[in-house]
Amino acid sequence: MHPRTGLPVVGMVGAGQLARMTHQAAIALGQSLRLLAAHPDDGAALVASDVLIGDHTDLAALRKLAAGSEVVTFDHEHVPPEHLRALVADGVTVYPGPDALIHAQDKQVMRSRLAELGAPIPRWAPVTSVADVERFGFPAVLKAARGGYDGRGVWMIDSADQVQELLNAGTPLIVEERVPLVRELAAVVARSPFGQVAAWPVVETVQRDGINVEVVAPAPGLSEDLAIEAQELAIRLAAELGVVGVLAVELFETASGIVVNELAMRPHNSAHWTIEGSRTSQFEQHLRAVLDYPLGATGLTAPYVVMANLLGGDVTPPRPGEYPKGGHDKPPAQMTLDERIHHMMAAEPGVKVHLYGKELRPGRKVGHVTALGDDLDEVRRRARRAVHWLREGEDS
Amino acid sequence: MHPRTGLPVVGMVGAGQLARMTHQAAIALGQSLRLLAAHPDDGAALVASDVLIGDHTDLAALRKLAAGSEVVTFDHEHVPPEHLRALVADGVTVYPGPDALIHAQDKQVMRSRLAELGAPIPRWAPVTSVADVERFGFPAVLKAARGGYDGRGVWMIDSADQVQELLNAGTPLIVEERVPLVRELAAVVARSPFGQVAAWPVVETVQRDGINVEVVAPAPGLSEDLAIEAQELAIRLAAELGVVGVLAVELFETASGIVVNELAMRPHNSAHWTIEGSRTSQFEQHLRAVLDYPLGATGLTAPYVVMANLLGGDVTPPRPGEYPKGGHDKPPAQMTLDERIHHMMAAEPGVKVHLYGKELRPGRKVGHVTALGDDLDEVRRRARRAVHWLREGEDS
């Protein structure tokens, strides 16, 4: 219990942007997130009051976080399962619990379990030799069973030659068929220990180089049957796996239906749009779930919502004779983030920005923007224009 | 500049709920509010990382806040004007500046200036003797020129006898006619140093014992002419007084039009509804203004928005034989805030709650709720029901 407010304290392992945005939601609930941060300048550590510095692989640090918390939850999936079991053995409430979270930590465990449950998944197999992949056939996708994210730990394989190198690295691997996908979708739900589940509309997620760059809610043109199937699947998986908190089910839409790509058990990039686009954001919902509060309404606040990720470092150097353009007299590459924010806000006064307090390294997610409205093309254009100003320092 | 993000730092004097909610908005902008808090357990100090403990009447403490900030702004109006002038003389950017803020600090200065500007105000006069009030006539309203808020520093006067006592206390006083009001309204705007002004729709504010208990946006049944007049008045005052940041113009609606009651130059209770109810919240807008960013869109996100304040301590003791009621088996008076939140969220999953991290003292504003929708009666009912659960521990 917080000594001041008498409310339960939520401890979160990790202090990146997910923790940062969860902290914003916690404040409204009368809370203040207790964080285990790897570094004092992690995005969430910059803005919260109760921050422990320590590593998520250090059981002593995890115990210190737990000591001041009624419930421990996560900004990422990288805590070793044996540490989570040790916390549970200590009597700590861990949500999602280790037996659920393992399905977001280990792709082999996840695939096996989803197969058991009859969930639609790609053809797959564990890999311990080159022959396992050869037997499976090409083209194929090799995935590190553990530790991958944002396209890392995923390799497109066309021949046996490439497999041995990955095996030599010692990473546990699985192989999957390359799914002939129409597009990617995500079905995001939240589940409380009481068993209540709430689902947001199914969204389309657009990737570039394995990194999510845009999310459109609801997924344009998705048939109602398929939308319901995806939501029901996510709800069923949340219950069967015993998830508490947000569960994001990343899906491939194919000509013949949907298949599950990945699971995440925490607030997820595919639902950042919910901050402005839904009556209850995924960050508030995750907190409500892990606190076993009743879940919030998940209706949309506008017919269309588009979230665009801001990736750092994509600065185009200025070309001679090209400036001033768009009313500013500074070459884009010399424009500070603060100046870019000025331009973005002037250009798109209705677009909301979320910056994560990170350095602008190439390819790194350093923020996102959200646009809402009645006309999808217009909403998408506004989101892209805002992110273009921030990323490139010029109008799109 | 923040050493990590390269963005300007906003310092805020005071760490109550306004600072707490401004901090939430700051996080989205990549910022983290730098606070001067009276106590370490002030609402905003509980949730922010960069907190100085010190008194707003201590110039040294104000200078310490300013030293790490690109701009200094306020959670309240109680900083002595001479200290603000000293900061400005130091070269500190103070928004709103002392020459603007004085109109929210000193009702005599405010009334004089508004009279000069031809703004609609009640008949009024400065008071230095009982005779000043007698000359003015009864019934009358006596107000402390400085330091009043939430109904404090305002006295309803029917006879000369009551005046001398107030004069003896040494408080500078003004007298005003008791305006025959139909209802109270508020016109809230924000202005940037660049001179851009953005207005939210005019709202109705409902008071009880001088404390705001409910705000309805937009003000129901307000004629378009009067709404535009109120907005134009607020915009003109923001410009004439040189306000930077949010300006709340509290208005009386009378049978013959509107008159200005009070001014506030900071985020204001009459615009808490903007967090969910407007594309840009007053907290984000205040930050955009003091940072001289372009202002955000102020459109509504639903046809009607109702905010209800949660006042602490209004616990009705249980009556025998009355419980269980509404599905719970605990007498309301014994129900913790955490348990009340459970019931409130179960009853009203679409209502948003904001708790300020305060102890539940009688009459104290400890939080608020916001409901949105198409039907005003229904929206108002939902907001009241949610606040009733939190306040009384039972269904309404």
Interface residues (C-beta under 8 A of the other chain):
Chain A: R4 T5 G6 L7 P8 R20 M21 H23 Q24 A26 I27 A28 L29 G30 S32 D41 A45 L46 V47 A48 S49 V51 R279 T280 R288 Y293 P294 L295 G296 A297 G299 T301 A302 T336 L337 D338 I341 H342 M345 A346 P349 G350 K352 V353 H354 L355 Y356 G357 K358 E359 G367 L372
Chain B: R4 T5 G6 L7 P8 R20 M21 H23 Q24 A26 I27 A28 L29 G30 S32 D41 A45 L46 V47 A48 S49 V51 R279 T280 R288 Y293 P294 L295 G296 A297 G299 T301 A302 T336 L337 D338 I341 H342 M345 A346 P349 G350 K352 V353 H354 L355 Y356 G357 K358 E359 G367 L372
